[in-house]
């Protein structure tokens, strides 16, 4: 099938072969006589004529290359396969005499349909050009399919990259964000009540305890992520004893700091905030 990847999907092969056929006999002297035995199924004979022996041999070699390209499961001589294709698809074949052999008893015997395939190299070159056109169409479709498939892959990769970026944003930027949170909290605690210092101390003690039990570094961000926040702003307010901290912040962060380290780590793992050990 010409539309699929296969032996015929090769425009360069057919283009090169067409040029060789044209160059071999530009005068169009070469022809082939055909003898078909009627009702024999597919028994036929060809004889290449009209040029010297070297040109005939070179033509047969080129024709066998072409025939091998389209042969598929055929067991016939590729030369005959190619001549049969050129005969069936081009205007250069002319039917000749219809001969009937006589049996010894006078009855009709084998019947022959004769014919001639003229301008053999020109006809072969034209058929090669047709194959080249089919191959170019098939190759273009295949190229377009590859482009579309590549575009789909790039789209999926971009989506996956965006998902990974979003998922890893905390992990990759977390230490920097944590440091900023620590500085902000420390600066805020200097200006607030003693409670701010107490809360910061509790957070630091809690983190030390958790890191003693975890293979993954536990940071402040893990506290506010477990509390359901995507950013650390409310945690900063609560840790600094800011008026902007809510009653819900008080309940949530105190509840989390009251967890045993193993329970805290297990909850982080269950929510997918950190991987399981």
N, C-alpha and C positions, 0 to 999 in steps of 0.2 A: 504494500500500500504506500503510495507516494507521500501521504500526509504524515507518516510516522517515521521515526528514526530507523533507518534501514540501509541496505546496500545502495539503493537508488538515490538517497538523499545526499547527493554529492555534486554540486553544480560545477566545481572545478574539474572534476573527472570528465564530465560530459563536454564542457567547453574545450578542454584540451583535445579530446577525441574528435570533436567536430573540426577543429583546425587541422588536425592530421589527415582526416579524410579529404578535406578540400584541397590540401596541398599535394596529396598523392596523385590525383588525376584531374587537374583543373579543366582539361578538355572534355571530360565526360565520356571517354571512350570505353571504359570498363562497364560490362553488363553481366547478367547472370541468367542462364536458361534454367527453367523450372519444369520438372516433370512430376506431376501429382497422380498417383494411382487412385482412381475414383473408388469411393466406398471402402477405402482401406483404413480409415480412421485418421492416420496422420503420417502416412508413408509417402515421402517425397524426396526428390533428389535435385541437387543444384550443381551447375557447372559454371565456373567463373571464366569469362572469355573477354576478348577485346583489347588486351594489352599484353605486354611481355611477361615472362614468368616471374621476374622480380617484383613487379608491381602487383601481380596476382597474389604472390606470397605475402607481401606487405599488407595488402587489403585483408587477406584472411586472418592475419595476426591481429589487426585492429578490430575486425568484426568479431573475432573470438573474445577479445577483451570486452567489447560491448555486450555480446551475448552472455558472457559469464556474469556480468553485472545484473542482468535481468533474469537469469536462468531459474532462480529459485530451486524448486525440487525437480526440475526437468533433468532427464538423463541424456537428452539428445546432445549432439555436437553443438557447442555454443555458436559456431558459424551458421548452422542451419536455423538456430533459434533467432539469431539476429536478422538473417535474410527473411525469415518468415515474418518478423515484426515490421521490417521496412516494407515488405510486400503488402501487409495488411493495413498499414497506416498512411501510406503515401500514394501519390498519383502516378508513380513511375512504372507501375506494373501493367503489362498488357497481356491479355489472354491470347493464346495461339490456337493451334489445331487441336481437335479432339480425336484421338486415335483409339481404335479398337483392335486388339489382337484377335486372331482366329485360332480356335482350338483345332486339333487334328480332325475332329468330327465335323468341322465346319460351323460350329456354334460360336457365339461371341465369347471372347476371353477377357483378359485384363484390359481395362479401359484407362487411357492416359489423357489427362488434361494438361496441355503444354502452355507455357507462357514465358515471358521475358521481363526481367527487372532491369530497366535501362538506367543510364547515368548513375551507376551503382554508388560511386563515392559521393556524388552530390546528394543523392537520396539519403545515404547514411548520415552525412553531415547534417542534413535538415532534421532527421529524426533525433540525432544527438542534441541539437539545439532545442527541440521540444522537451527532451528529458531535462536539459539544463533549466528551462523555464519552470518545469514542475518542481525541480529540486530547489530552485531559488524561492519559490512560493512556500515550500515546506520548511526551508531553513528560516525564512522570515517569520513564519508562524511560530516555529520553535524558539527563535530569538525573542519574540514578543512574549511568549509564555515564560521564558527565563527572566525577562525584565519584570513581568508582573509578579512572578514568584519572589524575585529579589526584593521588589518593593514591599511585598507582604512581610518578608523576613525583616526588612529594615523597620517597618512599622511595629512589628512585634518586639524587635530589639529596643526600639525607642520607648515603647510602653513599658517593657520590662526594666529598662534603665531608669525610667521615671519612678517606677515602683520601688526599685532597689534604692534609688537616691532618697526617696521619701522614708523608706524603712530604715536606711542606715544613717539618715541625717543625724539622729540622736547619738548613734554610736560613734560616728566620725567626728561630729562637732561637740559631742557631749562633754569631753574633758575641758574644752575651751569655754563652753557655756557654763559648766560647773565652776570654773575659776572665776568667771565674771560674776556669777551668782554669789560666790564666797566673798569677793571684794565688796560687792554692793551690800551684802548683808552685814559685813563687818563695819562698813562705813555707816550704815543705817543704825547699827546697834550702839554706836558711839553717841548717837543723838537721841536715843530712845531710852525707855525704862530699863531697869536691871533685868526685867523679864526677857528682853531681847538677847542679852548675853546668856541667860539660862537656857533659852531655847536653842541657841546656836551650839552651846556645849552639849546639850542632849543629842542634837543631830550628829555632831562629830563623834560622840561616844557610840551612838547607834551605828554609824557607818563603820567605825573600827570593829565593833562586834560582828557586824555582818561580813566584813571582809576577812575576818578570821575563819569564817565558815564557807566562803565562796571562792571558787577558782576564778570567777570573773570579777573584775573590780566594780564594787558597788559605790555609786556616787549619789549626790543629792538629787540628780534628775530622776533616779529610780524611785525616789519617794514621791515626787509630784506626778510622775507617770502612773504609778500605782493608784494614786488618788484620783486619777481620771483627767488630769490636766495635760494639755499638749504643750504648754509653755510653763516656765517656772515663775511667772509673775506673782501668782497668789501665794506660792510657797515663800517667795522672798518677803512679801508683805507679812505673812504669819511669823516667819523666823525673826523678822525685825520688830515684831510687836507693833506693826503699823495699824493705823485706824482703817486702812483699806482692806485689811484682812476681815473675812466674814466669819460668822458663827460656824458655818459649814466647814470653813478652813480649819478652825480650831478643833472641831470634832474629828475631821478626817486625818489631819496630820498627827494629832495626839494618839488616835487609834493606831495608826501605822507605826509610830514610834514605840507603842506599847507591845508590838508583836515581838515574839522571839525571833532571833536571826534566821533560824531554819524555816519558820513559817513565812517570814517576809520573802525569803529567797524562793520558796515554793510558789508563793502567789505570783511573783515576777515571772517565773517559768511558765506557770499555767496560763498567764495572760499573754505569753509570747514576747514579753519585754526583754527577757534575756533567754538564751538557749538553755536547754537542759544539759546538765553535766554529761 
